[in-house]
Amino acid sequence: YNKTKEAYLVANRNIGYWQGSMTVGASWIWAGGLFVAAQQAYLNGLTGLFWFSLGNFFALIIFSVAAEKIAQKYGEGFTISQYFKEKYGIYAQMLILFQTILFVLQAFNINLFASAKSMNLLTGISPLIISAAIVLIAMTYSWRGGLKAGIITDITKLLFIWVGFTVVALFLFGKVGLEPALAGIGGKTGQGVSLFDSPFAWGLFFGFGIPTATGHISMPWSDNSYYQNTFSMTKAVVRRAFLTAPLYWLILPTVGGFIGFTAAGLHYDVTGPNSGFINLIVMGNEVGWWLPLIYTTIVFASTVAIIDTALNSSANLFANDVKDILGYKDSDPILWGKIGMIVLAVIGNLDRKS
């Protein structure tokens, strides 16, 4: 998968249903999501968990309609910005390219932060060292195998998450039972049990629900990696793959939400930024240090897989749009793809240092 442009950037366009749905589903599980579900359940109860989950679940389902149409109309493409160039000209291409580059930088940094911060809390290792290690690991196979290598690690990532969440649930709830979770379903304040029938619920709806759901629904449209995944699949399976992908994500709000409810039911009092790591705090206090360490290995593996998605997306943008805009149309696209990976890795880690 490293001999031709199509092989390196879109896996020869022969990805089938199972690999396609699993790589899209894995790409949807960001490292931050491994913490936010528990945090919202803890702080805002069932109401917060609902608004975190709503857009997350339906975003890819809504996007599946567009993905299928793009695959049928522009199935031999590589990037969404190239598609805009063909329809509307180079200035539209440059605008979309600028937006997709900003998005890949955001995805890169958000995921590195969540993983590096959680591991720093448990081990004391510098977040910069952790971030560099994650990027180097993802770079080793993405550099050689391109998108296909990323798809294989996405599948591995999902297996890691399923097994890891099962272990966490068995040991945590085997120890404390489900009674604390049921008692804490309203969250830390006890008010998060309904969607609209209280001032608390309405405040959460306007302050968290609308912007969060809107942001999640807009994400696939803004992220070049989902178009890259679309172009890598056989046309017949694109829509089914995107419709199935959210089902892989459901384990996050299910297990994570119950951990947050448990923290509320056990009357944990965690405020400020540390509330984002309430799941690790509960695991460590109720079971032992080794359980949050297992969970953090899930986060680490998940981050490596999402970082390779960002690297491959950057490679795709550089090998097609950036190369052509800069006047190097006849240059080796695989070389430019690797330059794109290096640029993202350097900028991303410099930003982490700052």
Salt bridges, closest charged atoms under 4 A:
GLU6 OE2 - ARG13 NE 2.66
GLU68 OE1 - ARG239 NH1 3.62
GLU76 OE1 - ARG13 NE 3.52
ASP269 OD1 - LYS188 NZ 3.10
ASP324 OD1 - LYS323 NZ 3.09
